[in-house]
């Protein structure tokens, strides 16, 4: 059993190293193990499909569709214009607008890739045209996109909640303050950076422009009220809220006269492609999880971690290090599905709240989206700008400092994470 497990691990590592898609890299060696263990191909396929048989996971394609529609129907453009009109008086205004629009879009998207693909096409060229270095513009856009998968509605949070069998609403509530902390951390970095560059001056406040932009943004800004208000008040389940949000996006598209048949078809196609990739990973990780369970990996890891120290803070430090390393190498969705069944029981044994643990895990893994060799956000930013990935990473690297500081603060202050869920009665 141990030999076969090592062979599966090596095979997955080799496939990932040669850039085979994560889902295929997991499912091939896992299927080989199932056959070598005397299991039938039908059993392996049933295990794979059972991993997708979860009602909360229905929210994933719906939240993806919300983000895609917000981009395709011009709703994100209205948020950007509103932030530009509201924050123009600040020195380095376009940098603050970058973060502000990322926060606004995060209430609808839940995906860093959708954020950087949609908003990056507007933000980076405008910042470069205004004199910002290309590395700063692309690095900030990539870094601010991480707010989307942390701020609810968060797709990683839906997947974690389904895997850990915890309340999605509680996890959404717990993610709000850490997401704002990420935005504040990036803004502090911008403040320090622009303080030494007086050329990035503010522009006079234009009341007429602000009024027009505010009216245009009323519809998009109501989205978090509808979406999160419905979830946190108990009116909707997350899946139902995602369905309502899709309907609301379509209504806004009709009102703004951007909901053309061609645009909707493109949105449906894009959603299907993204969802298929995620679902392949989910199913493959279910089969890999069976392997880890039969090999008693959870028990062995628990014995190792508890043998290092019986201090829960030492455990959380080790978890952060492990997740940051894994985030550089493997897709975040796959890491959640494979590591949660292993690490969460240990965390609960240390008395660590599973909601708090989930938020820390998600922030760790989202930082991995900015680090090579996997770094999905790096590759999307590269495709948007036409610059090589190594150039994009050099621009991103300084922004890892405030993001890592926020991770340390969130890890050290569980009360920051759990305050809102307790207030709301979760």
C-alpha positions in Angstrom: 0.0 0.0 0.0 2.8 2.4 0.9 4.7 1.7 -2.3 1.6 2.3 -4.4 0.9 5.5 -2.6 4.4 6.8 -3.2 4.1 5.8 -6.9 0.8 7.8 -7.1 2.4 10.8 -5.5 5.4 10.7 -7.8 3.2 10.3 -10.9 1.1 13.3 -9.9 4.2 15.4 -9.2 5.7 14.5 -12.6 2.4 15.3 -14.5 2.0 18.6 -12.7 5.7 19.5 -13.5 5.1 19.0 -17.2 1.9 21.2 -16.9 -0.7 18.5 -17.3 -4.1 20.0 -16.1 -4.6 19.4 -12.4 -7.7 17.3 -12.8 -6.1 14.9 -15.3 -2.9 14.8 -13.3 -5.0 13.6 -10.3 -7.4 11.2 -12.0 -4.8 9.2 -14.1 -2.6 7.9 -11.3 -5.6 7.6 -9.0 -7.4 5.4 -11.5 -4.3 3.3 -11.8 -4.2 2.8 -8.0 -7.9 1.8 -8.0 -7.2 -0.9 -10.6 -4.1 -2.1 -8.9 -6.0 -2.3 -5.6 -8.5 -4.7 -7.2 -11.2 -2.0 -7.7 -13.1 -1.8 -10.9 -13.1 1.1 -13.3 -16.8 1.5 -12.5 -16.0 1.9 -8.8 -13.4 4.6 -9.6 -15.9 6.5 -11.8 -18.7 6.2 -9.2 -16.3 7.6 -6.5 -15.4 10.4 -8.9 -19.1 11.3 -9.6 -20.1 10.9 -5.9 -17.6 13.7 -5.2 -19.8 16.0 -7.3 -23.1 14.9 -5.8 -23.4 17.8 -3.4 -26.2 20.4 -3.3 -24.0 23.2 -2.1 -21.7 22.7 -5.1 -24.5 23.8 -7.3 -23.6 27.4 -6.2 -20.2 27.1 -7.9 -21.3 27.4 -11.6 -24.0 30.0 -10.6 -21.5 32.3 -8.9 -19.1 31.9 -11.8 -22.0 32.9 -14.1 -22.7 36.0 -12.0 -19.1 37.2 -12.3 -19.0 36.5 -16.1 -22.3 38.3 -16.6 -21.0 41.3 -14.6 -18.1 41.5 -16.9 -19.9 40.8 -20.2 -22.9 43.1 -19.5 -20.8 46.1 -18.6 -21.8 46.1 -14.9 -18.2 46.0 -13.8 -17.5 49.1 -16.0 -20.1 51.1 -14.0 -18.4 50.1 -10.7 -15.1 51.2 -12.1 -16.5 54.6 -13.2 -18.1 55.1 -9.7 -14.8 54.4 -7.9 -12.9 56.7 -10.3 -15.4 59.6 -9.7 -15.3 59.0 -5.9 -11.6 58.5 -5.3 -10.1 61.0 -7.9 -9.1 63.4 -5.2 -6.5 61.0 -3.7 -2.9 61.1 -4.7 -2.3 58.0 -6.7 -6.1 57.9 -7.4 -6.0 55.2 -10.1 -4.2 52.8 -7.7 -6.9 53.3 -5.0 -9.6 52.9 -7.8 -7.9 49.6 -8.7 -8.5 48.3 -5.1 -11.9 49.9 -4.7 -13.3 48.4 -7.9 -11.8 45.0 -6.9 -13.8 45.3 -3.6 -17.0 46.3 -5.5 -16.6 43.5 -8.1 -15.8 40.9 -5.4 -19.4 41.1 -4.1 -20.5 39.6 -7.4 -17.5 37.5 -8.7 -16.0 35.1 -6.1 -13.1 34.4 -8.6 -9.7 36.1 -8.8 -9.4 35.0 -12.4 -12.7 36.7 -13.5 -11.6 39.8 -11.6 -8.2 40.2 -13.2 -9.5 39.1 -16.7 -12.3 41.6 -16.6 -11.1 44.6 -14.6 -7.5 44.2 -15.7 -8.3 45.1 -19.3 -9.5 48.5 -18.1 -7.3 49.2 -15.2 -3.8 48.3 -16.4 -3.8 50.3 -19.7 -5.3 53.4 -17.9 -2.7 53.3 -15.1 0.2 52.9 -17.6 -1.2 55.8 -19.7 -1.3 57.9 -16.6 2.4 57.3 -15.9 2.3 54.4 -13.5 5.1 51.8 -14.1 3.7 48.7 -15.8 5.0 46.4 -13.1 3.2 48.4 -10.4 -0.1 48.5 -12.4 -0.1 44.8 -13.3 1.2 43.8 -9.8 -1.5 45.8 -8.0 -4.3 44.5 -10.4 -3.2 40.9 -9.8 -2.9 41.4 -6.0 -6.2 43.2 -5.6 -8.0 40.4 -7.6 -7.4 38.1 -4.6 -10.0 40.0 -2.7 -12.7 38.4 -4.8 -12.2 34.8 -3.8 -12.0 35.8 -0.1 -14.9 38.3 0.0 -18.3 36.5 -0.2 -19.7 35.1 -2.4 -16.4 33.1 -2.5 -16.1 30.0 -4.7 -13.3 28.6 -2.6 -15.5 29.1 0.5 -18.3 27.2 -1.1 -16.0 24.3 -1.8 -14.4 24.4 1.7 -17.9 24.5 3.3 -19.1 21.5 1.2 -15.9 19.5 2.0 -15.8 20.4 5.7 -19.6 20.2 6.2 -19.7 23.6 7.8 -22.2 26.5 7.3 -21.5 28.3 4.0 -23.3 31.4 5.5 -21.0 31.4 8.5 -17.9 31.1 6.4 -19.2 33.9 4.2 -19.7 36.1 7.2 -16.3 35.2 8.6 -14.6 36.2 5.4 -15.8 39.8 5.2 -13.4 41.5 7.7 -10.3 39.6 6.4 -11.2 40.6 2.8 -11.5 44.2 3.9 -8.2 43.8 5.8 -6.5 42.7 2.5 -7.9 45.8 0.8 -6.6 48.0 3.6 -3.2 46.4 3.5 -2.9 47.1 -0.3 -4.1 50.7 0.3 -1.4 51.2 3.0 1.2 50.0 0.5 -0.1 52.4 -2.1 0.0 55.3 0.4 3.7 54.5 1.2 4.5 54.1 -2.5 2.9 57.3 -3.7 4.2 59.4 -0.8 7.6 59.3 -2.6 6.2 60.0 -6.0 4.6 63.5 -6.1 3.9 63.2 -9.8 0.8 61.1 -9.1 -1.4 64.0 -8.2 -5.0 64.1 -7.3 -7.7 65.6 -9.6 -10.4 68.0 -8.6 -13.7 66.5 -7.4 -16.3 66.7 -10.2 -19.7 66.7 -8.5 -21.6 66.2 -11.8 -19.5 63.3 -12.8 -19.9 61.7 -9.3 -23.6 62.1 -9.5 -23.8 60.5 -12.9 -21.5 57.6 -11.8 -23.5 57.1 -8.5 -26.8 56.8 -10.4 -25.2 54.4 -12.9 -23.8 52.3 -10.0 -27.0 52.0 -8.0 -27.9 48.7 -9.6 -24.5 47.0 -9.2 -24.1 48.3 -5.7 -27.4 46.7 -4.7 -26.0 43.3 -5.6 -24.2 42.6 -2.2 -27.4 43.8 -0.4 -29.5 41.3 -2.3 -26.9 38.5 -2.2 -25.3 38.6 1.2 -28.4 40.1 2.9 -30.4 37.2 1.7 -27.8 34.6 2.8 -26.9 36.2 6.2 -30.6 36.8 7.1 -31.5 33.2 6.3 -33.8 34.2 3.5 -31.8 32.3 0.9 -29.4 29.4 1.0 -26.1 30.2 -0.8 -27.3 28.2 -3.9 -30.6 30.0 -4.0 -28.8 33.3 -3.5 -26.6 32.5 -6.5 -29.7 31.8 -8.6 -31.3 35.1 -7.6 -28.0 36.9 -8.3 -27.9 35.5 -11.9 -31.5 36.6 -12.4 -30.6 40.1 -11.1 -27.6 40.3 -13.4 -29.9 39.5 -16.4 -32.4 42.1 -15.2 -29.6 44.7 -15.0 -28.4 43.7 -18.5 -31.9 44.3 -19.9 -32.2 47.6 -18.1 -28.8 48.7 -19.4 -29.6 47.3 -22.9 -26.5 45.1 -22.9 -28.1 41.7 -22.6 -27.9 40.7 -26.3 -28.2 37.1 -27.4 -24.5 37.0 -28.6 -23.3 38.3 -25.2 -25.4 35.9 -23.2 -24.2 33.0 -25.4 -20.5 34.0 -24.8 -21.2 34.2 -21.1 -22.7 30.8 -21.0 -19.8 29.3 -23.0 -17.2 30.9 -20.7 -19.1 29.7 -17.6 -19.3 26.2 -18.9 -15.5 26.0 -19.7 -14.6 27.3 -16.2 -17.1 25.1 -14.4 -15.9 22.0 -16.3 -12.3 22.6 -15.2 -13.3 23.0 -11.6 -15.7 20.0 -11.6 -13.0 17.8 -13.1 -10.7 18.7 -10.2 -13.5 18.1 -7.7 -14.2 14.6 -9.0 -10.5 13.6 -9.4 -9.8 14.9 -5.8 -12.6 12.7 -4.5 -10.9 9.6 -5.9 -7.5 10.8 -4.6 -9.1 11.4 -1.2 -10.2 7.8 -1.1 -6.6 6.7 -1.7 -5.4 8.9 1.2 -8.1 7.6 3.5 -7.3 3.9 2.8 -3.6 4.6 3.3 -4.4 6.2 6.7 -2.6 9.4 5.7 -4.8 11.5 8.1 -3.6 9.4 11.0 0.0 9.6 10.0 -0.1 13.4 9.5 -1.9 13.8 12.8 0.8 11.8 14.6 3.5 13.9 13.0 2.0 17.3 13.7 1.0 16.5 17.3 4.5 15.0 17.8 6.1 18.3 16.8 4.1 20.3 19.4 0.9 20.2 21.3 0.6 24.0 21.0 -2.3 25.1 18.6 -0.3 28.2 17.5 2.6 26.1 16.4 0.2 23.9 14.5 -1.3 26.9 12.7 2.2 28.2 11.8 3.0 24.8 10.3 -0.3 24.8 8.5 0.4 28.2 7.0 3.9 27.1 5.8 2.5 23.9 4.3 -0.4 25.6 2.5 1.8 28.5 1.2 4.2 25.8 -0.3 1.3 23.7 -1.7 -0.3 26.9 -3.1 2.8 27.5 -5.2 2.5 24.0 -6.8 -1.1 22.9 -7.0 -4.5 24.5 -7.8 -6.3 25.8 -4.7 -9.5 23.8 -5.3 -7.5 20.5 -5.4 -5.6 21.5 -2.2 -8.9 22.2 -0.3 -10.4 18.9 -1.3 -7.3 16.8 -0.5 -6.1 18.6 2.7 -9.3 19.5 4.5 -10.1 15.9 5.4 -6.5 15.5 6.6 -5.9 18.8 8.5 -9.3 19.8 9.8 -9.8 16.9 12.2 -6.4 17.7 13.7 -7.3 21.4 13.9 -10.6 20.5 15.7 -8.6 18.3 18.1 -6.5 21.4 19.0 -9.7 23.2 19.7 -9.5 25.4 16.6 -12.8 26.6 15.1 -13.4 25.1 11.6 -14.7 28.4 10.3 -11.6 30.3 11.4 -9.5 27.5 10.0 -11.3 27.7 6.6 -10.7 31.5 6.3 -7.0 31.1 7.1 -6.7 28.2 4.6 -8.4 30.2 1.8 -6.2 33.3 2.3 -3.1 31.1 2.2 -4.2 29.4 -1.0 -5.2 32.6 -2.7 -1.7 34.0 -2.1 -0.6 30.9 -4.0 -2.4 32.3 -7.1 0.3 35.0 -7.3 3.3 32.7 -7.0 5.0 30.5 -9.7 5.1 27.9 -11.0 1.3 27.4 -11.0 0.1 31.0 -10.2 -3.0 31.1 -12.3 -3.5 34.9 -11.8 0.0 35.5 -13.1 -0.8 33.7 -16.4 -4.1 35.5 -16.8 -2.4 38.9 -16.1 0.2 37.9 -18.6 -2.3 37.2 -21.3 -4.2 40.4 -20.6 -1.0 42.6 -20.8 1.0 40.6 -23.3 4.0 40.6 -20.9 6.0 37.5 -19.9 5.0 35.8 -16.6 8.4 36.6 -15.0 7.9 40.3 -15.7 4.4 40.1 -14.1 5.8 38.3 -11.1 8.4 41.0 -10.5 5.6 43.5 -10.4 3.5 41.3 -8.1 6.3 40.5 -5.6 6.2 43.7 -3.5 2.5 43.3 -3.0 3.0 39.9 -1.4 4.4 41.7 1.7 1.1 43.4 2.7 -0.9 40.2 1.8 1.4 38.1 4.0 1.1 40.6 6.9 -2.7 40.4 6.6 -2.4 36.5 6.8 -0.3 36.8 9.9 -2.8 39.2 11.5 -5.8 37.0 10.6 -4.0 33.9 11.9 -3.1 35.6 15.2 -6.5 37.1 15.8 -9.3 34.5 15.5 -11.7 37.0 17.0 -11.3 39.2 13.9 -12.6 36.3 11.8 -15.3 35.0 14.2 -16.8 38.3 15.4 -19.2 38.8 12.5 -20.6 35.2 12.4 -21.2 35.4 16.2 -23.0 38.8 15.9 -25.2 37.3 13.1 -26.0 34.2 15.2 -24.1 31.5 13.3 
